[in-house]
Each structure stands twice: as structure tokens, then as C-alpha cells.
Amino acid sequence: MCRPLVASPRHFPTSCVARKKTITTMNELETELATLIIGELDIADLKLEDASADTPLYGDGFGLDSIDILEIALLVSRKYGVELRSDNPDNKTIFASLGSLAAYVAANRTL
């Protein structure tokens, strides 16, 4: 167990410092999208606190496949008024990670 040696949070034993996990904060839209994806697709393997803007949507990370991406595109379209078309040549970039999807939604939302 990693408890401070004294009352200050700066005084952790060296062994605890090595195990400390880097926490990446998400902006509000990234958190909304992560919650939407995890909830709507019932992803049990990923917790919201484990997601970050860099979390890939395909493969590792959210573990989505092409059918999941279609579902997400429909949900995002309805919720944010963003047109996501299957023939968009930028889809690979848009759906690369949570952060790239959030950036696209932020730049193109109408709702």
C-alpha cells in the first residue's frame, strides 16, 4: 500500500512513485463521447477513467469494429448534428482516437 511517509502528498516511498500512473484529463466533449461510446455499445472492458483523448477507437482501446463505428456515427449525428458519411476520405483520421473524433465533432457540430 502506498501511503505518504508524512502528512504531505509529496512524501511517498520511492517504490510507490515508480508505480504511479500518469493521468490524462479529457475535455468535456471527450468525456461525453467516451461515456456515450462505453454506454451505448456496452463496453465492459474499458472504464471511463481508463480512457483518454489518445485512446484508439479501433483495436486496442475501445476495441470497436466497423459496425460499432457506424453506430457511433449515427449516435453522434443525432446528438450533435454532425454529418458523418461513410464515403468521407477523412474517416480513418476522424475515427483514429477519441480525441480526433471529439475534435471533428467540436468543429462541425450544429446542435
N, CA, C and O atoms as a MOPAC input file, in Angstrom:
PM7 MOZYME 1SCF
protein

 N      0.84600 1    -1.17300 1     0.00000 1
 C      0.00000 1     0.00000 1     0.00000 1
 C      0.88900 1     1.23300 1     0.00000 1
 O      1.89300 1     1.27200 1     0.71200 1
 N      0.54000 1     2.22200 1    -0.77600 1
 C      1.34200 1     3.43500 1    -0.89300 1
 C      0.71100 1     4.56000 1    -0.08300 1
 O     -0.24700 1     5.19700 1    -0.52200 1
 N      1.24700 1     4.78800 1     1.07400 1
 C      0.79100 1     5.88100 1     1.92000 1
 C      1.94500 1     6.84600 1     2.10400 1
 O      3.10400 1     6.43200 1     2.13300 1
 N      1.63900 1     8.13300 1     2.23000 1
 C      2.71200 1     9.09400 1     2.44700 1
 C      3.47700 1     8.79000 1     3.72800 1
 O      2.91100 1     8.31600 1     4.71300 1
 N      4.76900 1     9.07100 1     3.69300 1
 C      5.58800 1     8.87400 1     4.88500 1
 C      5.28300 1     9.93300 1     5.92800 1
 O      5.43400 1     9.69200 1     7.12600 1
 N      4.85300 1    11.10400 1     5.47700 1
 C      4.41900 1    12.17600 1     6.37000 1
 C      3.11300 1    12.72400 1     5.81800 1
 O      2.60200 1    12.19900 1     4.82800 1
 N      2.57100 1    13.74300 1     6.41800 1
 C      1.26100 1    14.25800 1     6.04400 1
 C      1.20700 1    14.89000 1     4.65300 1
 O      0.11300 1    15.12000 1     4.13800 1
 N      2.32500 1    15.17000 1     4.04500 1
 C      2.34300 1    15.81800 1     2.73100 1
 C      2.26300 1    14.77400 1     1.61500 1
 O      2.94000 1    13.74900 1     1.69200 1
 N      1.44000 1    15.01400 1     0.56600 1
 C      1.33600 1    14.05600 1    -0.53700 1
 C      2.62600 1    13.94100 1    -1.35500 1
 O      2.74200 1    13.04200 1    -2.18800 1
 N      3.59400 1    14.83100 1    -1.13300 1
 C      4.87800 1    14.77400 1    -1.84900 1
 C      5.81800 1    13.72900 1    -1.26800 1
 O      6.85500 1    13.44000 1    -1.86600 1
 N      5.48700 1    13.16500 1    -0.13500 1
 C      6.39900 1    12.26500 1     0.56100 1
 C      5.95300 1    10.80500 1     0.47700 1
 O      5.66900 1    10.18100 1     1.50000 1
 N      5.89200 1    10.26400 1    -0.73500 1
 C      5.57300 1     8.85700 1    -0.92400 1
 C      6.86300 1     8.06400 1    -0.96200 1
 O      7.88900 1     8.57900 1    -1.40600 1
 N      6.83400 1     6.82900 1    -0.50800 1
 C      8.01900 1     5.97600 1    -0.63100 1
 C      8.40200 1     5.83700 1    -2.10200 1
 O      7.52800 1     5.85500 1    -2.96800 1
 N      9.67300 1     5.70100 1    -2.39000 1
 C     10.17500 1     5.60200 1    -3.76000 1
 C      9.48600 1     4.49100 1    -4.53600 1
 O      9.19700 1     4.66100 1    -5.72000 1
 N      9.21900 1     3.37200 1    -3.90400 1
 C      8.57000 1     2.25700 1    -4.59700 1
 C      7.18500 1     2.63600 1    -5.10100 1
 O      6.73700 1     2.10100 1    -6.11600 1
 N      6.50200 1     3.53700 1    -4.42300 1
 C      5.17700 1     3.96600 1    -4.84500 1
 C      5.26400 1     4.94600 1    -6.00900 1
 O      4.40800 1     4.93200 1    -6.89400 1
 N      6.26200 1     5.77400 1    -6.01700 1
 C      6.42700 1     6.75400 1    -7.08700 1
 C      6.61200 1     6.05100 1    -8.41600 1
 O      6.07200 1     6.49900 1    -9.42700 1
 N      7.35400 1     4.97100 1    -8.43800 1
 C      7.59100 1     4.22400 1    -9.67300 1
 C      6.30900 1     3.62500 1   -10.22000 1
 O      6.17100 1     3.46800 1   -11.43300 1
 N      5.36500 1     3.28600 1    -9.34700 1
 C      4.11500 1     2.67100 1    -9.77300 1
 C      3.03900 1     3.68800 1   -10.09000 1
 O      1.97400 1     3.31000 1   -10.57900 1
 N      3.27000 1     4.94200 1    -9.83400 1
 C      2.26200 1     5.96600 1   -10.03500 1
 C      1.89100 1     6.06000 1   -11.50600 1
 O      2.77100 1     6.15300 1   -12.36200 1
 N      0.59500 1     6.03700 1   -11.80900 1
 C      0.09500 1     6.06200 1   -13.17100 1
 C     -0.08900 1     7.50800 1   -13.62200 1
 O     -0.57400 1     8.34500 1   -12.86000 1
 N      0.29700 1     7.79500 1   -14.85100 1
 C      0.08200 1     9.11900 1   -15.40600 1
 C     -1.38800 1     9.26500 1   -15.76700 1
 O     -1.94800 1     8.42000 1   -16.46600 1
 N     -2.00400 1    10.32100 1   -15.29700 1
 C     -3.42100 1    10.54600 1   -15.54100 1
 C     -3.56200 1    11.66100 1   -16.57500 1
 O     -3.05700 1    12.76700 1   -16.38700 1
 N     -4.25300 1    11.35000 1   -17.66700 1
 C     -4.51500 1    12.32800 1   -18.70700 1
 C     -5.95900 1    12.76900 1   -18.57000 1
 O     -6.86700 1    11.93800 1   -18.58200 1
 N     -6.17600 1    14.05200 1   -18.44300 1
 C     -7.53900 1    14.53900 1   -18.31100 1
 C     -8.15100 1    14.72200 1   -19.69300 1
 O     -7.45400 1    15.02100 1   -20.66200 1
 N     -9.44500 1    14.53900 1   -19.76600 1
 C    -10.17300 1    14.72400 1   -21.00800 1
 C    -10.99000 1    16.00100 1   -20.89600 1
 O    -11.39900 1    16.39800 1   -19.80500 1
 N    -11.22400 1    16.64000 1   -22.04000 1
 C    -12.09900 1    17.79800 1   -22.00400 1
 C    -13.55000 1    17.31500 1   -21.91900 1
 O    -13.81200 1    16.11300 1   -21.97500 1
 N    -14.46800 1    18.23400 1   -21.78600 1
 C    -15.87400 1    17.88500 1   -21.55700 1
 C    -16.45500 1    17.06600 1   -22.71100 1
 O    -17.16200 1    16.08700 1   -22.47300 1
 N    -16.16900 1    17.44900 1   -23.94600 1
 C    -16.70100 1    16.72600 1   -25.09800 1
 C    -16.11000 1    15.32300 1   -25.19200 1
 O    -16.82800 1    14.37000 1   -25.49600 1
 N    -14.82500 1    15.18500 1   -24.93600 1
 C    -14.19300 1    13.85600 1   -24.94500 1
 C    -14.82300 1    12.94300 1   -23.88900 1
 O    -15.04900 1    11.75800 1   -24.13500 1
 N    -15.09800 1    13.50600 1   -22.72000 1
 C    -15.74300 1    12.73100 1   -21.65200 1
 C    -17.15000 1    12.32200 1   -22.05900 1
 O    -17.56200 1    11.18300 1   -21.83700 1
 N    -17.89000 1    13.26000 1   -22.65900 1
 C    -19.24600 1    12.95100 1   -23.14500 1
 C    -19.22000 1    11.82800 1   -24.17100 1
 O    -20.00600 1    10.88400 1   -24.09200 1
 N    -18.30700 1    11.93800 1   -25.13700 1
 C    -18.21600 1    10.92600 1   -26.18900 1
 C    -17.78700 1     9.57100 1   -25.62800 1
 O    -18.33100 1     8.54000 1   -26.02300 1
 N    -16.83000 1     9.56500 1   -24.72400 1
 C    -16.39000 1     8.31100 1   -24.11100 1
 C    -17.54200 1     7.66000 1   -23.35600 1
 O    -17.74500 1     6.44900 1   -23.45100 1
 N    -18.28700 1     8.45300 1   -22.61600 1
 C    -19.43700 1     7.94300 1   -21.86900 1
 C    -20.48500 1     7.38800 1   -22.82700 1
 O    -21.04900 1     6.32100 1   -22.58200 1
 N    -20.74400 1     8.10400 1   -23.91200 1
 C    -21.70200 1     7.66400 1   -24.91700 1
 C    -21.27100 1     6.33600 1   -25.54500 1
 O    -22.07400 1     5.41000 1   -25.66300 1
 N    -20.00900 1     6.25200 1   -25.94400 1
 C    -19.49800 1     5.03700 1   -26.59000 1
 C    -19.53500 1     3.84900 1   -25.63100 1
 O    -20.03100 1     2.77800 1   -25.98000 1
 N    -19.01700 1     4.03800 1   -24.44100 1
 C    -18.97800 1     2.94900 1   -23.45900 1
 C    -20.38800 1     2.49800 1   -23.09500 1
 O    -20.65200 1     1.30000 1   -22.98600 1
 N    -21.28500 1     3.44800 1   -22.90800 1
 C    -22.65600 1     3.12300 1   -22.51000 1
 C    -23.48200 1     2.50700 1   -23.61500 1
 O    -24.12200 1     1.47500 1   -23.40900 1
 N    -23.48000 1     3.12100 1   -24.78500 1
 C    -24.32400 1     2.64900 1   -25.88300 1
 C    -23.84900 1     1.32900 1   -26.46600 1
 O    -24.66400 1     0.51600 1   -26.90200 1
 N    -22.54700 1     1.10900 1   -26.48100 1
 C    -22.02100 1    -0.13700 1   -27.04200 1
 C    -21.74100 1    -1.17300 1   -25.96000 1
 O    -21.23700 1    -2.25900 1   -26.24300 1
 N    -22.07300 1    -0.82600 1   -24.71700 1
 C    -21.92400 1    -1.73200 1   -23.58200 1
 C    -20.51900 1    -2.34700 1   -23.52400 1
 O    -20.35400 1    -3.56700 1   -23.50100 1
 N    -19.52600 1    -1.47400 1   -23.50000 1
 C    -18.13000 1    -1.90500 1   -23.46100 1
 C    -17.73700 1    -2.14200 1   -22.01100 1
 O    -17.55900 1    -1.19700 1   -21.24200 1
 N    -17.60500 1    -3.40100 1   -21.64800 1
 C    -17.29200 1    -3.76100 1   -20.26200 1
 C    -15.79000 1    -3.74800 1   -19.98900 1
 O    -15.36800 1    -3.64500 1   -18.83700 1
 N    -14.98000 1    -3.85200 1   -21.04600 1
 C    -13.52800 1    -3.94900 1   -20.87000 1
 C    -12.84300 1    -2.61500 1   -20.64800 1
 O    -11.65500 1    -2.58300 1   -20.32800 1
 N    -13.57000 1    -1.50200 1   -20.81200 1
 C    -12.95500 1    -0.17900 1   -20.68100 1
 C    -13.78400 1     0.67600 1   -19.73800 1
 O    -14.99000 1     0.83600 1   -19.92300 1
 N    -13.13500 1     1.21400 1   -18.74200 1
 C    -13.78000 1     2.12400 1   -17.80000 1
 C    -13.49400 1     3.56000 1   -18.23500 1
 O    -12.45800 1     3.83700 1   -18.83900 1
 N    -14.40900 1     4.46000 1   -17.92900 1
 C    -14.25100 1     5.85800 1   -18.30100 1
 C    -12.92600 1     6.42300 1   -17.80200 1
 O    -12.26600 1     7.17300 1   -18.52100 1
 N    -12.53100 1     6.07500 1   -16.58400 1
 C    -11.29200 1     6.61800 1   -16.01900 1
 C    -10.04000 1     6.08000 1   -16.71700 1
 O     -8.95200 1     6.62900 1   -16.53900 1
 N    -10.18000 1     5.01900 1   -17.50300 1
 C     -9.04400 1     4.47100 1   -18.25000 1
 C     -8.93000 1     5.06000 1   -19.65000 1
 O     -7.94400 1     4.81300 1   -20.34400 1
 N     -9.92000 1     5.83000 1   -20.07200 1
 C     -9.92700 1     6.42500 1   -21.40900 1
 C     -9.23500 1     7.78200 1   -21.38400 1
 O     -9.22300 1     8.47300 1   -20.36500 1
 N     -8.66100 1     8.14800 1   -22.52500 1
 C     -8.06800 1     9.47800 1   -22.69400 1
 C     -8.28000 1     9.89600 1   -24.13800 1
 O     -8.78600 1     9.11700 1   -24.94600 1
 N     -7.90000 1    11.10400 1   -24.46200 1
 C     -8.03400 1    11.59300 1   -25.83500 1
 C     -7.24800 1    10.72500 1   -26.80700 1
 O     -7.61600 1    10.61900 1   -27.97600 1
 N     -6.18100 1    10.11000 1   -26.34300 1
 C     -5.33000 1     9.28300 1   -27.19600 1
 C     -5.82800 1     7.85100 1   -27.34600 1
 O     -5.24600 1     7.08100 1   -28.11100 1
 N     -6.87900 1     7.47600 1   -26.64400 1
 C     -7.37600 1     6.10300 1   -26.71400 1
 C     -7.90400 1     5.80800 1   -28.11100 1
 O     -8.81000 1     6.49200 1   -28.58600 1
 N     -7.34600 1     4.79100 1   -28.78000 1
 C     -7.81900 1     4.43700 1   -30.12500 1
 C     -9.25100 1     3.91200 1   -30.07800 1
 O     -9.65300 1     3.25400 1   -29.11900 1
 N    -10.01100 1     4.21200 1   -31.12800 1
 C    -11.36700 1     3.68700 1   -31.21100 1
 C    -11.35500 1     2.26100 1   -31.75000 1
 O    -12.08600 1     1.40200 1   -31.25800 1
 N    -10.51800 1     2.00900 1   -32.77000 1
 C    -10.37900 1     0.66000 1   -33.32600 1
 C     -9.35100 1    -0.13300 1   -32.52500 1
 O     -8.48500 1     0.44700 1   -31.87100 1
 N     -9.45100 1    -1.45000 1   -32.57900 1
 C     -8.42800 1    -2.30800 1   -31.97200 1
 C     -8.27600 1    -2.07400 1   -30.48500 1
 O     -9.26500 1    -2.02500 1   -29.75400 1
 N     -7.03300 1    -1.92800 1   -30.03200 1
 C     -6.77800 1    -1.65300 1   -28.61600 1
 C     -7.49200 1    -0.37200 1   -28.22000 1
 O     -7.75700 1     0.48100 1   -29.06700 1
 N     -7.79400 1    -0.23800 1   -26.98000 1
 C     -8.52000 1     0.93200 1   -26.50300 1
 C     -9.99500 1     0.58900 1   -26.39600 1
 O    -10.37900 1    -0.25700 1   -25.58800 1
 N    -10.83000 1     1.24300 1   -27.20800 1
 C    -12.26300 1     0.97400 1   -27.17900 1
 C    -12.59700 1    -0.36700 1   -27.83400 1
 O    -13.61800 1    -0.97300 1   -27.51000 1
 N    -11.75700 1    -0.83200 1   -28.74100 1
 C    -11.96000 1    -2.13600 1   -29.36700 1
 C    -13.12100 1    -2.18600 1   -30.34600 1
 O    -13.74100 1    -3.23600 1   -30.51500 1
 N    -13.42600 1    -1.06200 1   -30.99800 1
 C    -14.56100 1    -1.01900 1   -31.90600 1
 C    -14.23800 1    -1.65700 1   -33.24900 1
 O    -13.09000 1    -1.67500 1   -33.69300 1
 N    -15.28800 1    -2.18300 1   -33.88600 1
 C    -15.14700 1    -2.67800 1   -35.25200 1
 C    -15.95100 1    -1.76100 1   -36.17600 1
 O    -16.50100 1    -0.75800 1   -35.72000 1
 N    -16.02300 1    -2.08800 1   -37.44900 1
 C    -16.67400 1    -1.19400 1   -38.40900 1
 C    -18.17000 1    -1.02000 1   -38.12900 1
 O    -18.71300 1     0.05700 1   -38.37200 1
 N    -18.83600 1    -2.04500 1   -37.63000 1
 C    -20.26200 1    -1.93200 1   -37.28900 1
 C    -20.43600 1    -0.99000 1   -36.09200 1
 O    -21.36200 1    -0.17900 1   -36.07200 1
 N    -19.55900 1    -1.09500 1   -35.10800 1
 C    -19.59400 1    -0.18500 1   -33.95200 1
 C    -19.39500 1     1.26100 1   -34.39800 1
 O    -20.07400 1     2.16600 1   -33.91300 1
 N    -18.46500 1     1.47000 1   -35.31800 1
 C    -18.20300 1     2.83100 1   -35.81300 1
 C    -19.43800 1     3.39300 1   -36.50400 1
 O    -19.73700 1     4.57800 1   -36.35700 1
 N    -20.16500 1     2.56200 1   -37.25900 1
 C    -21.41400 1     3.00900 1   -37.88500 1
 C    -22.43000 1     3.42400 1   -36.82400 1
 O    -23.11100 1     4.43800 1   -36.97800 1
 N    -22.53200 1     2.65000 1   -35.75800 1
 C    -23.43800 1     3.00100 1   -34.65700 1
 C    -23.03800 1     4.32700 1   -34.01900 1
 O    -23.88900 1     5.17400 1   -33.74700 1
 N    -21.74800 1     4.50100 1   -33.78300 1
 C    -21.24900 1     5.74700 1   -33.19100 1
 C    -21.52400 1     6.92300 1   -34.11700 1
 O    -21.91800 1     7.99500 1   -33.65700 1
 N    -21.32100 1     6.73200 1   -35.41000 1
 C    -21.58000 1     7.79800 1   -36.38100 1
 C    -23.04600 1     8.22400 1   -36.32000 1
 O    -23.34700 1     9.41700 1   -36.37800 1
 N    -23.94200 1     7.27400 1   -36.20600 1
 C    -25.36800 1     7.58400 1   -36.11800 1
 C    -25.69400 1     8.30800 1   -34.81300 1
 O    -26.42900 1     9.29500 1   -34.81700 1
 N    -25.15600 1     7.82500 1   -33.70700 1
 C    -25.39500 1     8.47100 1   -32.41200 1
 C    -24.86400 1     9.90200 1   -32.39200 1
 O    -25.54200 1    10.81800 1   -31.92700 1
 N    -23.64900 1    10.08400 1   -32.90100 1
 C    -23.03000 1    11.41400 1   -32.92800 1
 C    -23.82300 1    12.34900 1   -33.83500 1
 O    -24.01500 1    13.52200 1   -33.51600 1
 N    -24.27500 1    11.82500 1   -34.95300 1
 C    -25.07100 1    12.61500 1   -35.88600 1
 C    -26.35500 1    13.11800 1   -35.22200 1
 O    -26.71200 1    14.28800 1   -35.35500 1
 N    -27.03200 1    12.24200 1   -34.52100 1
 C    -28.28300 1    12.61500 1   -33.84000 1
 C    -28.05300 1    13.57500 1   -32.68100 1
 O    -28.79800 1    14.54100 1   -32.51500 1
 N    -27.03200 1    13.31400 1   -31.88600 1
 C    -26.79700 1    14.11000 1   -30.67300 1
 C    -26.17800 1    15.47600 1   -30.95500 1
 O    -26.52300 1    16.46100 1   -30.30200 1
 N    -25.26400 1    15.53800 1   -31.92600 1
 C    -24.50800 1    16.77300 1   -32.15800 1
 C    -24.78300 1    17.41700 1   -33.51800 1
 O    -24.26800 1    18.50000 1   -33.79900 1
 N    -25.58600 1    16.76900 1   -34.36800 1
 C    -25.89800 1    17.33000 1   -35.67200 1
 C    -24.71300 1    17.31300 1   -36.63000 1
 O    -24.62800 1    18.14400 1   -37.53300 1
 N    -23.81200 1    16.37800 1   -36.43400 1
 C    -22.61700 1    16.26800 1   -37.26800 1
 C    -22.87900 1    15.24100 1   -38.35500 1
 O    -23.31100 1    14.12400 1   -38.07200 1
 N    -22.61500 1    15.62200 1   -39.60500 1
 C    -22.78200 1    14.67800 1   -40.70400 1
 C    -21.51300 1    13.85000 1   -40.84700 1
 O    -20.44500 1    14.37800 1   -41.15700 1
 N    -21.64000 1    12.56500 1   -40.62100 1
 C    -20.53200 1    11.62400 1   -40.78700 1
 C    -20.93300 1    10.66000 1   -41.88900 1
 O    -21.84100 1     9.84700 1   -41.71500 1
 N    -20.25500 1    10.75400 1   -43.01900 1
 C    -20.59700 1     9.93000 1   -44.17800 1
 C    -19.58500 1     8.80300 1   -44.35000 1
 O    -18.39400 1     8.97700 1   -44.09100 1
 N    -20.06700 1     7.65800 1   -44.78600 1
 C    -19.18600 1     6.50300 1   -44.97400 1
 C    -18.17500 1     6.70900 1   -46.09600 1
 O    -17.13600 1     6.05100 1   -46.12300 1
 N    -18.47400 1     7.62400 1   -47.03000 1
 C    -17.55900 1     7.86100 1   -48.15000 1
 C    -16.58900 1     9.02500 1   -47.90700 1
 O    -15.88800 1     9.44800 1   -48.82700 1
 N    -16.54700 1     9.53800 1   -46.68000 1
 C    -15.62900 1    10.63300 1   -46.35500 1
 C    -14.20100 1    10.08700 1   -46.32800 1
 O    -13.90800 1     9.17600 1   -45.55500 1
 N    -13.30000 1    10.63400 1   -47.16700 1
 C    -11.92700 1    10.13000 1   -47.19500 1
 C    -11.15600 1    10.37400 1   -45.89300 1
 O    -10.09400 1     9.78700 1   -45.68600 1
 N    -11.67600 1    11.22600 1   -45.02500 1
 C    -11.00900 1    11.52800 1   -43.74900 1
 C    -11.46700 1    10.63500 1   -42.60300 1
 O    -11.03500 1    10.82900 1   -41.46700 1
 N    -12.32500 1     9.66700 1   -42.87500 1
 C    -12.86600 1     8.81900 1   -41.79500 1
 C    -11.78100 1     8.11800 1   -40.98800 1
 O    -11.90900 1     7.98700 1   -39.77100 1
 N    -10.72900 1     7.67100 1   -41.63600 1
 C     -9.65800 1     6.98300 1   -40.90000 1
 C     -9.04400 1     7.92000 1   -39.85100 1
 O     -8.72400 1     7.49600 1   -38.74000 1
 N     -8.88700 1     9.18100 1   -40.21200 1
 C     -8.35000 1    10.18100 1   -39.28900 1
 C     -9.38400 1    10.56500 1   -38.23000 1
 O     -9.05600 1    10.67000 1   -37.04900 1
 N    -10.62100 1    10.77200 1   -38.65000 1
 C    -11.69400 1    11.18000 1   -37.72800 1
 C    -11.88400 1    10.14300 1   -36.63000 1
 O    -12.02600 1    10.49400 1   -35.45900 1
 N    -11.88700 1     8.85500 1   -37.00900 1
 C    -12.16000 1     7.78200 1   -36.05700 1
 C    -10.90100 1     7.11200 1   -35.52200 1
 O    -10.96900 1     5.99900 1   -35.00100 1
 N     -9.75800 1     7.76900 1   -35.64200 1
 C     -8.49900 1     7.19200 1   -35.15600 1
 C     -8.47400 1     7.08200 1   -33.63500 1
 O     -7.98800 1     6.09000 1   -33.09400 1
 N     -8.98900 1     8.08300 1   -32.95200 1
 C     -8.94700 1     8.10000 1   -31.48500 1
 C    -10.12700 1     8.89500 1   -30.95100 1
 O    -10.83400 1     9.56700 1   -31.70200 1
 N    -10.32200 1     8.81000 1   -29.66600 1
 C    -11.37800 1     9.58700 1   -29.02000 1
 C    -11.16200 1    11.07500 1   -29.24500 1
 O    -12.11200 1    11.80400 1   -29.53100 1
 N     -9.91900 1    11.53200 1   -29.11900 1
 C     -9.60700 1    12.94600 1   -29.29600 1
 C     -9.85000 1    13.43300 1   -30.70700 1
 O    -10.33300 1    14.55000 1   -30.89500 1
 N     -9.52500 1    12.61800 1   -31.71300 1
 C     -9.74500 1    13.03800 1   -33.10100 1
 C    -11.23800 1    13.10500 1   -33.41500 1
 O    -11.67700 1    13.99800 1   -34.14100 1
 N    -12.01900 1    12.17600 1   -32.87900 1
 C    -13.46700 1    12.23800 1   -33.06300 1
 C    -14.03400 1    13.47800 1   -32.37200 1
 O    -14.87000 1    14.17700 1   -32.94400 1
 N    -13.59000 1    13.75000 1   -31.16000 1
 C    -14.06800 1    14.92400 1   -30.41900 1
 C    -13.70700 1    16.21400 1   -31.14700 1
 O    -14.51800 1    17.13800 1   -31.20000 1
 N    -12.50200 1    16.28900 1   -31.70800 1
 C    -12.09100 1    17.48800 1   -32.44000 1
 C    -12.97000 1    17.69700 1   -33.66300 1
 O    -13.35400 1    18.82700 1   -33.96500 1
 N    -13.29100 1    16.62300 1   -34.36800 1
 C    -14.14600 1    16.72200 1   -35.55400 1
 C    -15.54300 1    17.15800 1   -35.15000 1
 O    -16.13200 1    18.02500 1   -35.79500 1
 N    -16.07900 1    16.57100 1   -34.09700 1
 C    -17.42300 1    16.93900 1   -33.62300 1
 C    -17.45200 1    18.40600 1   -33.19600 1
 O    -18.38600 1    19.13000 1   -33.53900 1
 N    -16.44300 1    18.84700 1   -32.45500 1
 C    -16.37800 1    20.23400 1   -31.98800 1
 C    -16.34700 1    21.21400 1   -33.16400 1
 O    -16.96800 1    22.27600 1   -33.10600 1
 N    -15.63500 1    20.86300 1   -34.21300 1
 C    -15.50900 1    21.76200 1   -35.36400 1
 C    -16.72600 1    21.75100 1   -36.27100 1
 O    -16.93000 1    22.69400 1   -37.03500 1
 N    -17.54600 1    20.69700 1   -36.20500 1
 C    -18.63500 1    20.54500 1   -37.16800 1
 C    -20.02800 1    20.41900 1   -36.56100 1
 O    -20.99400 1    20.21700 1   -37.29700 1
 N    -20.15800 1    20.53100 1   -35.26400 1
 C    -21.45900 1    20.32300 1   -34.63300 1
 C    -22.42000 1    21.45400 1   -34.95200 1
 O    -22.01700 1    22.60600 1   -35.10800 1
 N    -23.71400 1    21.10500 1   -35.04800 1
 C    -24.74500 1    22.09000 1   -35.29100 1
 C    -25.75600 1    22.12800 1   -34.14900 1
 O    -26.59600 1    23.02600 1   -34.09200 1
 N    -25.67900 1    21.16600 1   -33.25000 1
 C    -26.61400 1    21.11700 1   -32.10900 1
 C    -25.86100 1    21.35700 1   -30.81600 1
 O    -26.46200 1    21.35500 1   -29.74200 1

